[in-house]
Amino acid sequence: MAKTATLNIRIDPETKAGAEQLYASFGITVSDAVAMFLRQSLAVGGLPFPLVRPDGDPVLARAKEALGRIRENATRNGTDKLAMAEIDAEIAAARTKRKARKG
């Protein structure tokens, strides 16, 4: 049999009971679930889920990160000062050029 180590944790009784019930519905114990959590943490090199503030929204956080990258790219490319009309004109010109190549 493989060697095992003991891990003692403190948790409120309601959370423990709820977790036991939940994991029993999957046919595993809380100990199995904790072991799975730890193995997955090692596999991904961190927590196996996004860490956000309780009032945070992980989708919103990712959207804000993406917007920040878009802004950085626009500044780097010199397109951060373009007006919508200029952007629309560039898109229209690119479409016209693409149609001309195809057609």
VEXTI-942855 format. One record per residue: residue number from 1; residue in three letters; x, y, z of N, C-alpha, C in turn. Coordinates in pm, 1 decimal. Atoms other than C-alpha are relative to their C-alpha. Example, Ala and Ser with C-alpha at 12.3 -4.5 7.8 and 13.67 -1.06 7.14 Angstrom:
+-----+--------+----------+----------+----------+----------+----------+----------+----------+----------+----------+
| num | residu |      n.u |      n.v |      n.w |     ca.u |     ca.v |     ca.w |      c.u |      c.v |      c.w |
+-----+--------+----------+----------+----------+----------+----------+----------+----------+----------+----------+
|   1 |    ALA |     89.0 |   -119.0 |      0.0 |   1230.0 |   -450.0 |    780.0 |     90.0 |    120.0 |      0.0 |
|   2 |    SER |    -82.0 |   -119.0 |     -6.0 |   1367.0 |   -106.0 |    714.0 |    -77.0 |    109.0 |     73.0 |
+-----+--------+----------+----------+----------+----------+----------+----------+----------+----------+----------+
! end
This chain:
+-----+--------+----------+----------+----------+----------+----------+----------+----------+----------+----------+
| num | residu |      n.u |      n.v |      n.w |     ca.u |     ca.v |     ca.w |      c.u |      c.v |      c.w |
+-----+--------+----------+----------+----------+----------+----------+----------+----------+----------+----------+
|   1 |    MET |     84.4 |   -118.3 |      0.0 |      0.0 |      0.0 |      0.0 |     89.0 |    124.6 |      0.0 |
|   2 |    ALA |    -75.8 |   -124.6 |      8.1 |    120.9 |    353.0 |    -79.6 |      2.6 |     69.3 |    135.3 |
|   3 |    LYS |     -9.4 |    -77.1 |   -123.6 |    240.0 |    572.2 |    202.3 |   -100.5 |    113.3 |     -4.8 |
|   4 |    THR |     93.2 |   -111.9 |     -8.7 |     -5.2 |    832.7 |    322.5 |     44.7 |     93.6 |    110.7 |
|   5 |    ALA |    -25.0 |   -100.1 |   -103.9 |     18.6 |   1148.8 |    530.0 |   -134.8 |     48.3 |     49.9 |
|   6 |    THR |    123.2 |    -50.9 |    -59.1 |   -242.5 |   1292.3 |    761.2 |     -2.2 |    151.5 |    -11.1 |
|   7 |    LEU |     20.1 |   -143.8 |     10.0 |   -379.2 |   1639.5 |    702.1 |   -118.6 |     35.0 |     88.0 |
|   8 |    ASN |    109.0 |    -44.1 |    -87.6 |   -586.7 |   1801.5 |    976.4 |    -37.3 |    142.7 |    -36.9 |
|   9 |    ILE |     47.2 |   -134.8 |     30.4 |   -801.3 |   2102.0 |    888.7 |   -114.6 |     35.8 |     93.3 |
|  10 |    ARG |    112.4 |    -47.0 |    -81.5 |  -1048.9 |   2312.5 |   1083.5 |   -100.3 |     67.0 |    -93.6 |
|  11 |    ILE |    106.8 |    -53.5 |     83.1 |  -1381.7 |   2393.8 |    923.3 |   -128.4 |      0.9 |     83.3 |
|  12 |    ASP |    122.6 |     -2.9 |    -78.9 |  -1722.1 |   2488.5 |   1057.7 |    -84.6 |   -123.9 |    -29.6 |
|  13 |    PRO |     75.7 |    124.1 |     14.4 |  -1959.4 |   2194.2 |   1111.8 |    -99.7 |      0.3 |   -115.5 |
|  14 |    GLU |     98.8 |     -6.0 |    108.7 |  -2218.8 |   2314.7 |    860.1 |     66.5 |    -22.4 |   -136.0 |
|  15 |    THR |    -72.7 |     17.7 |    126.3 |  -1964.5 |   2337.5 |    578.7 |     44.0 |   -145.6 |    -15.5 |
|  16 |    LYS |    -45.4 |    139.8 |      4.3 |  -1824.6 |   1994.4 |    666.0 |   -115.6 |    -92.6 |    -36.1 |
|  17 |    ALA |    116.1 |     85.4 |     27.0 |  -2170.7 |   1835.1 |    670.3 |    -49.0 |     16.6 |   -143.2 |
|  18 |    GLY |     43.6 |    -23.5 |    137.4 |  -2268.1 |   1999.8 |    342.7 |     94.9 |    -63.0 |   -101.4 |
|  19 |    ALA |    -98.4 |     59.2 |     90.5 |  -1944.3 |   1889.5 |    175.8 |     -9.6 |   -151.8 |      1.4 |
|  20 |    GLU |     13.6 |    146.0 |     -8.6 |  -1984.5 |   1533.6 |    304.9 |   -119.6 |    -48.1 |    -80.8 |
|  21 |    GLN |    120.7 |     36.8 |     74.2 |  -2335.6 |   1520.2 |    160.6 |     21.6 |     15.2 |   -150.7 |
|  22 |    LEU |    -25.7 |    -23.9 |    142.2 |  -2229.4 |   1670.7 |   -169.8 |     89.8 |   -107.3 |    -58.7 |
|  23 |    TYR |    -95.8 |     95.5 |     54.8 |  -1929.5 |   1443.6 |   -218.8 |    -52.3 |   -143.0 |      5.8 |
|  24 |    ALA |     60.9 |    132.8 |     -5.2 |  -2124.0 |   1136.5 |   -108.2 |    -87.8 |    -23.0 |   -122.6 |
|  25 |    SER |     84.3 |     14.9 |    119.9 |  -2358.8 |   1205.7 |   -400.2 |     83.2 |    -35.3 |   -123.0 |
|  26 |    PHE |    -91.1 |     38.0 |    107.9 |  -2051.2 |   1161.6 |   -625.0 |     69.2 |   -132.2 |     28.8 |
|  27 |    GLY |    -62.6 |    126.2 |    -38.0 |  -1944.7 |    848.0 |   -439.1 |    142.3 |     15.7 |     52.0 |
|  28 |    ILE |   -133.2 |    -22.2 |    -56.0 |  -1635.8 |   1005.0 |   -282.4 |    -12.8 |     63.6 |    138.6 |
|  29 |    THR |     -1.8 |    -60.1 |   -133.0 |  -1538.0 |   1126.0 |     63.1 |     60.7 |    140.2 |     -7.1 |
|  30 |    VAL |    -64.4 |   -130.3 |     -8.1 |  -1425.6 |   1470.6 |    173.7 |    151.3 |    -18.3 |    -12.6 |
|  31 |    SER |   -143.4 |     27.9 |     11.0 |  -1078.1 |   1320.6 |    210.9 |     40.3 |    -21.8 |   -146.3 |
|  32 |    ASP |    -26.5 |     19.2 |    143.3 |  -1093.6 |   1204.6 |   -154.0 |     -1.7 |    133.9 |    -73.2 |
|  33 |    ALA |     13.7 |   -129.3 |     66.9 |  -1207.1 |   1551.9 |   -261.1 |    118.7 |     90.8 |     30.6 |
|  34 |    VAL |   -116.1 |    -81.9 |    -36.5 |   -926.8 |   1724.5 |    -68.4 |    123.8 |    -49.6 |    -74.4 |
|  35 |    ALA |   -113.9 |     55.9 |     73.3 |   -672.0 |   1488.3 |   -223.0 |     -6.7 |     39.6 |   -147.5 |
|  36 |    MET |     16.2 |    -40.9 |    140.0 |   -815.1 |   1565.5 |   -568.6 |     34.8 |    147.7 |    -16.7 |
|  37 |    PHE |    -29.6 |   -142.4 |      3.1 |   -795.8 |   1938.7 |   -494.7 |    151.3 |     23.4 |      2.9 |
|  38 |    LEU |   -144.5 |    -18.6 |    -12.5 |   -431.8 |   1913.6 |   -388.9 |     73.8 |    -47.4 |   -125.3 |
|  39 |    ARG |    -64.9 |     50.1 |    123.1 |   -333.8 |   1701.6 |   -691.7 |    -22.6 |     95.9 |   -116.2 |
|  40 |    GLN |     30.0 |    -94.2 |    108.7 |   -508.2 |   1943.0 |   -928.9 |     77.1 |    129.6 |     19.0 |
|  41 |    SER |    -78.7 |   -120.4 |    -27.7 |   -338.4 |   2237.7 |   -757.1 |    143.4 |    -18.0 |    -48.6 |
|  42 |    LEU |   -136.1 |     27.6 |     46.0 |     -1.7 |   2075.9 |   -825.1 |      5.7 |     -7.7 |   -152.5 |
|  43 |    ALA |      1.8 |     15.1 |    146.2 |   -101.1 |   1995.3 |  -1183.6 |     -5.1 |    134.2 |    -71.4 |
|  44 |    VAL |     14.7 |   -130.5 |     66.6 |   -196.2 |   2355.5 |  -1266.6 |     95.2 |    104.9 |     55.4 |
|  45 |    GLY |    -95.3 |    -94.4 |    -57.5 |     65.2 |   2521.2 |  -1047.3 |    -65.3 |    112.2 |     78.6 |
|  46 |    GLY |     69.9 |   -100.7 |    -79.2 |   -182.7 |   2708.1 |   -828.5 |   -137.6 |    -49.1 |     37.1 |
|  47 |    LEU |    137.4 |     39.2 |    -31.0 |   -541.7 |   2712.5 |   -721.6 |    -68.4 |    -47.8 |   -127.8 |
|  48 |    PRO |     63.1 |     52.8 |    122.0 |   -750.8 |   2504.1 |   -963.4 |   -129.3 |     71.3 |    -38.4 |
|  49 |    PHE |    115.6 |    -82.8 |     35.6 |  -1007.3 |   2782.9 |   -995.2 |     42.5 |    145.0 |     12.1 |
|  50 |    PRO |    -38.8 |   -140.7 |     -8.9 |   -996.9 |   3161.8 |  -1041.2 |    -22.1 |     52.5 |    140.9 |
|  51 |    LEU |     12.6 |    -61.1 |   -131.7 |   -938.6 |   3353.6 |   -720.3 |    -46.1 |    143.6 |    -19.4 |
|  52 |    VAL |     57.0 |   -134.0 |     13.3 |  -1164.5 |   3658.6 |   -710.2 |    -59.6 |     42.7 |    133.4 |
|  53 |    ARG |     66.3 |    -49.7 |   -120.3 |  -1303.1 |   3880.3 |   -440.5 |   -143.7 |    -50.2 |      0.5 |
|  54 |    PRO |    138.7 |     49.2 |     -5.3 |  -1645.5 |   3764.4 |   -315.3 |    -97.1 |     83.2 |    -82.7 |
|  55 |    ASP |     89.2 |    -84.2 |     79.9 |  -1805.0 |   4061.7 |   -489.5 |     44.2 |      6.4 |   -145.1 |
|  56 |    GLY |    -54.4 |     -3.0 |    135.3 |  -1599.3 |   3997.5 |   -802.6 |    -68.6 |    -99.5 |    -92.0 |
|  57 |    ASP |     55.8 |     86.4 |    103.5 |  -1708.4 |   3834.8 |  -1123.5 |    116.5 |    -43.1 |    -88.3 |
|  58 |    PRO |   -116.4 |     41.9 |     78.3 |  -1444.1 |   3618.3 |  -1294.9 |    -11.0 |     34.9 |   -148.9 |
|  59 |    VAL |     17.5 |    -35.5 |    141.2 |  -1592.2 |   3688.3 |  -1639.7 |     30.7 |    147.8 |    -19.4 |
|  60 |    LEU |    -26.8 |   -143.3 |      7.7 |  -1584.2 |   4061.7 |  -1576.0 |    149.6 |     27.4 |     17.3 |
|  61 |    ALA |   -144.2 |    -18.1 |    -21.4 |  -1227.3 |   4036.2 |  -1445.1 |     77.7 |    -33.3 |   -127.0 |
|  62 |    ARG |    -68.1 |     36.7 |    125.1 |  -1116.8 |   3856.9 |  -1765.4 |    -27.2 |    102.5 |   -109.5 |
|  63 |    ALA |     33.3 |   -102.1 |     99.5 |  -1299.9 |   4114.7 |  -1977.5 |     81.2 |    127.1 |     23.2 |
|  64 |    LYS |    -79.8 |   -119.0 |    -31.3 |  -1122.7 |   4398.7 |  -1795.9 |    146.1 |    -21.5 |    -38.4 |
|  65 |    GLU |   -137.4 |     30.2 |     39.7 |   -786.9 |   4227.1 |  -1849.8 |     15.2 |      9.5 |   -151.6 |
|  66 |    ALA |     -5.0 |     -4.2 |    146.2 |   -864.0 |   4186.3 |  -2220.9 |     -6.6 |    143.5 |    -50.3 |
|  67 |    LEU |      9.9 |   -140.6 |     39.7 |   -966.7 |   4550.7 |  -2250.9 |    132.0 |     71.7 |     25.0 |
|  68 |    GLY |   -130.3 |    -60.3 |    -29.3 |   -641.0 |   4652.6 |  -2085.9 |    103.2 |    -35.8 |   -105.8 |
|  69 |    ARG |    -93.9 |     41.5 |    105.5 |   -444.0 |   4448.2 |  -2340.7 |    -31.9 |     68.9 |   -132.2 |
|  70 |    ILE |     40.3 |    -68.3 |    123.4 |   -644.4 |   4602.5 |  -2626.4 |     47.7 |    145.0 |      3.7 |
|  71 |    ARG |    -45.1 |   -139.0 |    -12.9 |   -568.8 |   4951.6 |  -2495.2 |    151.1 |     11.1 |    -17.2 |
|  72 |    GLU |   -146.3 |     -1.0 |     13.1 |   -197.5 |   4871.2 |  -2462.7 |     41.1 |    -17.3 |   -145.7 |
|  73 |    ASN |    -31.9 |     22.7 |    141.5 |   -188.9 |   4737.4 |  -2820.7 |    -34.1 |    122.1 |    -84.3 |
|  74 |    ALA |     40.1 |   -118.6 |     75.9 |   -376.4 |   5041.2 |  -2953.6 |     99.4 |    113.1 |     20.8 |
|  75 |    THR |    -98.8 |   -104.4 |    -28.4 |   -133.8 |   5277.6 |  -2782.1 |    131.0 |    -31.2 |    -70.9 |
|  76 |    ARG |   -125.5 |     41.6 |     63.8 |    165.6 |   5080.6 |  -2909.0 |     -7.5 |     15.5 |   -152.5 |
|  77 |    ASN |     17.7 |     -7.9 |    145.9 |     22.9 |   5075.9 |  -3265.8 |    -37.8 |    139.0 |    -48.5 |
|  78 |    GLY |     36.4 |   -135.3 |     39.2 |    -74.2 |   5442.0 |  -3260.9 |   -144.3 |     15.0 |    -43.8 |
|  79 |    THR |    140.5 |     -7.0 |     40.9 |   -442.8 |   5366.3 |  -3313.3 |    -92.4 |     41.6 |    113.5 |
|  80 |    ASP |     82.2 |    -33.0 |   -116.3 |   -559.8 |   5478.2 |  -2970.5 |    -71.9 |    133.3 |    -13.4 |
|  81 |    LYS |     61.9 |   -132.3 |     15.8 |   -653.9 |   5826.0 |  -3093.1 |    -97.2 |      5.8 |   -118.6 |
|  82 |    LEU |     89.5 |      0.3 |    115.7 |   -861.6 |   5719.4 |  -3394.7 |   -145.4 |     18.3 |     42.4 |
|  83 |    ALA |    143.8 |    -16.8 |    -22.5 |  -1224.6 |   5832.2 |  -3407.3 |    -72.7 |   -117.7 |    -64.7 |
|  84 |    MET |     77.5 |    111.5 |     55.7 |  -1496.1 |   5578.5 |  -3485.4 |    -14.3 |     12.1 |   -151.6 |
|  85 |    ALA |     13.2 |    -19.2 |    145.0 |  -1540.6 |   5730.4 |  -3833.2 |    127.7 |    -44.5 |    -70.8 |
|  86 |    GLU |   -127.6 |     41.4 |     59.6 |  -1170.5 |   5673.2 |  -3903.2 |     14.9 |   -152.2 |      2.5 |
|  87 |    ILE |     -5.7 |    146.4 |    -10.1 |  -1191.5 |   5314.5 |  -3780.8 |    -91.8 |    -62.8 |   -103.1 |
|  88 |    ASP |     94.6 |     51.2 |     99.6 |  -1500.9 |   5254.6 |  -3995.1 |     55.7 |     14.7 |   -141.6 |
|  89 |    ALA |    -57.8 |    -22.6 |    132.7 |  -1321.6 |   5402.6 |  -4297.3 |    111.1 |   -101.1 |    -28.5 |
|  90 |    GLU |   -106.7 |     98.4 |     19.0 |  -1020.1 |   5173.6 |  -4243.7 |    -56.8 |   -138.9 |    -24.3 |
|  91 |    ILE |     63.5 |    130.2 |     19.8 |  -1246.0 |   4870.2 |  -4216.0 |    -59.9 |     -8.7 |   -140.0 |
|  92 |    ALA |     60.2 |     -1.9 |    133.9 |  -1435.4 |   4968.0 |  -4531.8 |    106.6 |    -11.5 |   -108.3 |
|  93 |    ALA |   -108.5 |      6.9 |     98.2 |  -1108.4 |   5018.9 |  -4720.5 |     58.6 |   -140.3 |     -6.1 |
|  94 |    ALA |    -54.5 |    136.5 |     -3.4 |   -978.8 |   4678.9 |  -4608.9 |    -95.5 |    -97.5 |    -67.5 |
|  95 |    ARG |     98.9 |     87.7 |     63.9 |  -1302.1 |   4511.3 |  -4718.5 |      0.5 |     19.2 |   -151.0 |
|  96 |    THR |     -3.7 |    -29.3 |    143.8 |  -1290.2 |   4684.2 |  -5057.2 |    123.5 |    -63.9 |    -62.3 |
|  97 |    LYS |   -126.2 |     57.8 |     50.2 |   -928.3 |   4575.3 |  -5104.9 |    -10.5 |   -152.5 |     -7.1 |
|  98 |    ARG |     13.9 |    146.0 |     -2.4 |  -1011.9 |   4215.2 |  -5008.1 |    -91.5 |    -46.2 |   -112.4 |
|  99 |    LYS |     92.0 |     35.1 |    109.0 |  -1307.9 |   4204.8 |  -5252.1 |     67.4 |     13.2 |   -135.1 |
| 100 |    ALA |    -69.6 |    -20.7 |    126.3 |  -1086.6 |   4340.0 |  -5529.5 |     96.8 |   -115.9 |    -29.1 |
| 101 |    ARG |    -92.4 |    113.5 |     18.0 |   -832.5 |   4061.3 |  -5472.5 |    -74.0 |   -126.5 |    -37.4 |
| 102 |    LYS |     78.3 |    120.2 |     27.5 |  -1105.6 |   3795.6 |  -5482.1 |    -67.7 |      7.5 |   -137.0 |
| 103 |    GLY |     87.8 |    -11.2 |    108.9 |  -1290.6 |   3933.7 |  -5767.1 |     37.0 |     28.2 |   -132.9 |
+-----+--------+----------+----------+----------+----------+----------+----------+----------+----------+----------+
! end
